[in-house]
Amino acid sequence: MNFQQLRSIREAVRRQFNLTEVANALYTSQPGVSRQIRELEEELGVEIFERYGKRLTGLTPPGREIVRIVERLLLEAENLRQAGDEFAGRHIGRLTVATTHTQARYALPHVVTAFRRAYPNVTLALQEASPTHIVELLLSGQADIGIATEALAQEPALSAFDAYTWQHVLVVAPDHPLTRVPEPTLEDVAGFPIITYDAGFTGRRKIDSAFAAAGLQPEIVLTALDADVIKTYAELDLGVGIIASMAYDERKDTGLARIAAGHLFAPNTTSIAVRRGAYLRGYAHAFIQLFAPHLSEQAVSSALAESAPHAAIAA
């Protein structure tokens, strides 16, 4: 048994049993991948994959359990390498943070700036993705840290921590009728076209739930991943924009009026997550604490050792 065999097994599952893609990912040949898989199956005495002719089509029942063990072995091998670098005092490495556009654009710039100053020899890579894709990147080991409001806390294979809570706000053209209403109701807002986030992004579920609970069906005329797009069309007076509070900048958004909406929509909590069982280098802990100061290295390490899928650390 060797690590190349284990990597071939893992990649075969990740690449939907396409051995050509597995070979490309591992910089080897397709026959080489097939041989590695077959040799491990022979050594273990069980079939890991179901086959149709020479093609892999799925996992056998024993294969599903073996793949879980393979994932743990490869994770621990990576943890061992990371621990070696940490304790040898090698303050170099790479940290990949997967996050949404809203977090990357509005919440992370000062964190990234401070981190780069403190760890100039660490390559920091930001990868913008949807919440569900962030989960996939963490589970596959392609990202070390994930930051999003949706999806992370619901994935049992991740350890997710509450980072901060935020509200939605309304943004409208300065002379919009809602600016003359002291405290708009949901009925008031639903009387105009709505511009907001795509489903599954930046607290959209809380927006939909609020209208549904009030028995309202607003006319949503535009959705976007990017608050800047929402603000652009709200400024053109094409509808009422509903955005994350941190996306509104009073200095820059002079063509918009901001209306508080904390009384309309439930608050949202942004989570920061890592793959359960992963070893975090000191600089990864530092990044987490820069983003969420209440999440000390001790608090995160203690929570990672627990079995609960979601650990909420109070500020």
C-alpha positions in Angstrom: 0.0 0.0 0.0 1.3 3.4 -0.9 0.1 7.0 -1.1 -0.1 7.0 -4.9 -2.6 4.2 -4.7 -4.6 6.2 -2.1 -4.5 9.3 -4.2 -5.7 7.4 -7.2 -8.7 6.1 -5.2 -9.6 9.5 -3.9 -9.3 11.3 -7.2 -11.3 8.6 -8.9 -14.2 9.5 -6.6 -13.7 13.2 -7.0 -13.5 13.0 -10.8 -16.7 11.0 -11.0 -14.8 7.8 -12.0 -13.3 9.4 -15.1 -9.8 7.9 -15.2 -8.6 10.3 -17.9 -9.3 13.2 -15.6 -7.7 11.3 -12.7 -4.6 10.7 -14.7 -4.4 14.4 -15.6 -4.9 15.5 -12.0 -2.1 13.2 -10.8 0.2 13.8 -13.7 0.4 10.2 -14.7 -1.2 7.9 -17.3 -4.6 6.3 -17.3 -3.1 2.8 -17.4 -1.0 3.8 -14.4 -4.1 4.9 -12.5 -5.9 1.7 -13.3 -2.9 -0.4 -12.1 -2.7 1.5 -8.8 -6.4 1.0 -8.1 -6.3 -2.7 -9.1 -3.1 -3.4 -7.0 -4.8 -1.9 -3.9 -7.9 -3.9 -4.4 -5.9 -7.0 -4.7 -3.9 -6.2 -1.6 -7.1 -5.6 0.4 -8.9 -8.5 -1.2 -12.1 -6.5 -2.0 -13.5 -4.7 -5.0 -13.6 -0.9 -4.2 -15.3 0.1 -7.5 -18.2 -1.2 -9.5 -17.3 -1.7 -13.2 -18.9 -1.9 -16.5 -16.3 -3.5 -18.7 -13.1 -1.5 -18.0 -15.0 1.6 -16.9 -15.5 2.5 -13.3 -19.2 3.2 -12.6 -19.4 3.6 -8.9 -18.4 2.4 -5.4 -19.2 -1.0 -4.0 -20.5 -1.1 -0.4 -17.0 -2.0 1.0 -15.6 0.7 -1.3 -17.7 3.4 0.3 -16.2 2.7 3.7 -12.7 2.3 2.3 -12.9 5.7 0.6 -13.7 7.3 4.0 -10.6 5.7 5.4 -8.5 6.8 2.5 -9.7 10.4 2.9 -8.7 10.3 6.6 -5.3 8.8 5.8 -4.5 11.4 3.2 -5.8 14.2 5.5 -3.6 13.0 8.3 -0.6 12.8 6.0 -1.1 16.4 5.0 -1.6 17.3 8.7 1.8 15.6 9.5 3.5 17.7 6.8 1.9 20.9 8.1 2.8 20.1 11.7 6.4 19.4 10.7 6.7 22.8 9.0 5.0 24.5 12.0 7.3 23.0 14.6 10.4 23.3 12.5 9.8 27.1 12.5 9.3 27.3 8.8 7.0 30.3 8.6 6.3 29.9 4.9 3.5 28.2 3.1 0.2 28.8 1.4 -3.2 29.7 2.8 -6.2 29.4 0.5 -9.4 31.1 1.6 -12.6 30.4 -0.3 -15.3 33.0 0.2 -18.2 34.8 -1.5 -18.0 38.1 -3.4 -19.7 40.0 -0.6 -17.1 38.9 2.0 -14.2 39.3 -0.3 -15.3 42.8 -1.4 -16.5 44.3 1.9 -15.4 42.3 4.9 -12.0 41.0 4.1 -9.8 43.8 2.6 -8.5 45.0 6.0 -8.0 41.4 7.2 -6.0 40.5 4.1 -3.9 43.7 4.4 -3.1 43.0 8.0 -2.3 39.3 7.3 0.1 40.2 4.4 2.0 42.6 6.7 2.3 40.0 9.5 3.1 37.0 7.2 4.9 38.3 4.1 6.3 34.8 3.4 2.9 33.1 3.3 1.1 33.0 -0.1 -2.5 34.0 0.5 -4.9 33.0 -2.2 -8.5 34.2 -2.2 -10.9 32.1 -4.2 -14.3 33.6 -4.9 -17.1 31.0 -5.0 -20.7 30.3 -4.2 -21.5 28.9 -0.7 -22.1 25.4 -1.9 -18.8 25.5 -4.0 -17.0 26.7 -0.9 -18.1 23.6 1.0 -16.8 21.4 -1.9 -13.5 23.2 -1.9 -13.1 22.7 1.8 -14.1 19.0 1.7 -11.7 18.3 -1.2 -8.8 20.1 0.5 -8.5 22.7 -2.2 -9.3 25.4 0.4 -8.1 25.7 4.0 -10.6 28.2 5.3 -14.1 29.0 4.1 -16.1 32.2 4.8 -19.8 32.5 3.9 -23.2 33.2 5.4 -24.9 30.1 3.9 -24.2 26.4 3.7 -21.0 26.1 5.9 -22.8 25.6 9.3 -25.0 22.9 7.8 -22.2 20.6 6.6 -21.3 18.0 9.3 -17.9 17.4 7.8 -16.9 21.0 8.6 -16.2 22.7 11.8 -17.9 26.1 11.5 -17.8 29.1 13.8 -19.9 32.1 14.1 -17.8 35.1 12.9 -20.2 38.1 13.0 -23.8 39.0 12.6 -25.2 41.5 10.1 -28.5 43.0 8.8 -29.9 43.8 5.4 -30.6 47.4 4.5 -32.7 49.0 1.7 -31.1 51.2 -0.8 -33.2 53.5 -3.1 -32.8 56.6 -5.2 -32.7 59.8 -3.0 -36.2 60.9 -4.0 -37.8 57.5 -3.8 -41.2 57.4 -2.0 -39.9 55.1 0.7 -37.5 57.8 1.9 -40.6 59.7 3.2 -41.9 56.8 5.2 -40.5 56.9 8.8 -40.3 53.1 9.2 -41.4 51.2 6.0 -43.3 47.9 6.5 -42.9 44.8 4.3 -46.1 45.8 2.6 -44.6 49.2 1.8 -41.5 47.6 0.3 -43.5 45.0 -1.6 -45.4 47.8 -3.3 -42.3 48.4 -5.5 -40.1 46.2 -7.7 -37.3 44.5 -5.8 -33.6 44.1 -6.7 -31.6 41.8 -4.5 -29.3 38.8 -4.3 -29.5 35.5 -6.2 -31.1 32.6 -4.3 -28.6 31.0 -2.0 -26.4 34.1 -1.6 -26.0 36.8 1.1 -29.0 36.0 3.3 -31.5 35.8 0.4 -33.3 33.0 2.4 -34.1 35.5 5.2 -35.5 38.0 2.7 -37.8 35.4 1.1 -38.9 34.0 4.4 -39.9 37.4 5.7 -42.1 38.2 2.7 -43.6 34.7 2.7 -44.4 34.9 6.4 -46.3 38.1 5.7 -48.2 36.5 2.9 -46.5 38.8 0.3 -45.2 38.0 -3.1 -42.9 40.9 -4.1 -42.0 41.5 -7.8 -38.3 40.7 -7.9 -37.1 42.2 -11.2 -33.4 41.7 -10.9 -31.1 39.4 -8.9 -27.3 39.5 -8.7 -24.3 38.0 -6.9 -22.8 41.4 -6.5 -24.1 44.2 -4.3 -22.5 46.8 -6.7 -24.9 45.6 -9.4 -27.9 45.9 -7.1 -26.8 49.4 -6.1 -26.3 50.4 -9.7 -29.9 49.6 -10.7 -31.4 50.9 -7.5 -29.7 54.2 -8.2 -31.3 54.2 -11.6 -34.6 54.0 -9.7 -35.6 50.6 -11.2 -36.5 49.2 -7.9 -35.8 48.9 -4.1 -32.4 47.3 -3.5 -32.0 44.9 -0.6 -28.3 44.5 0.2 -26.0 43.5 3.1 -25.4 46.4 5.4 -21.6 46.3 5.0 -22.1 46.8 1.2 -23.4 50.3 1.7 -20.7 53.0 1.9 -22.0 56.5 2.8 -18.9 58.2 1.3 -19.1 56.4 -2.1 -22.8 55.6 -2.5 -23.9 59.3 -2.7 -26.5 58.5 -5.3 -28.4 56.3 -2.9 -30.4 56.7 0.2 -30.1 54.0 2.9 -33.1 52.8 4.9 -32.7 50.5 7.9 -34.3 47.1 7.5 -33.5 45.3 10.8 -37.2 45.4 11.7 -38.1 43.7 8.4 -35.6 40.9 8.0 -34.0 38.5 10.5 -30.3 39.0 11.2 -27.7 36.9 9.4 -24.6 35.2 10.7 -21.5 34.8 8.7 -19.5 31.6 9.5 -15.8 30.8 9.1 -15.2 27.1 8.6 -12.4 24.5 8.2 -12.5 20.8 7.3 -13.0 18.7 10.4 -9.8 17.0 11.5 -7.5 19.4 9.5 -4.4 20.7 11.2 -4.2 24.5 11.2 -0.9 26.2 10.9 -0.2 29.2 13.2 -0.8 31.6 10.4 -4.2 30.0 9.6 -5.2 30.6 13.2 -3.9 34.2 12.9 -6.1 34.8 9.8 -9.2 33.5 11.6 -8.5 35.7 14.6 -8.0 38.8 12.4 -11.4 38.1 10.8 -13.2 37.2 14.1 -11.1 38.5 17.0 -13.2 36.4 19.5 -12.0 33.2 17.9 -8.7 32.6 19.7 -6.4 29.7 18.7 -7.3 27.9 21.9 -11.0 28.3 21.3 -10.8 27.1 17.8 -8.5 24.2 18.6 -10.7 23.1 21.5 -13.8 23.2 19.2 -12.1 21.2 16.5 -11.5 18.4 19.0 -15.2 18.2 19.8 -17.7 16.1 17.9 -20.3 18.8 17.3 -20.5 19.8 13.6 -21.1 23.5 14.4 -19.4 25.3 17.3 -20.7 28.8 18.1 -18.1 30.7 20.1 -19.5 33.7 21.9 -17.8 37.0 21.6 
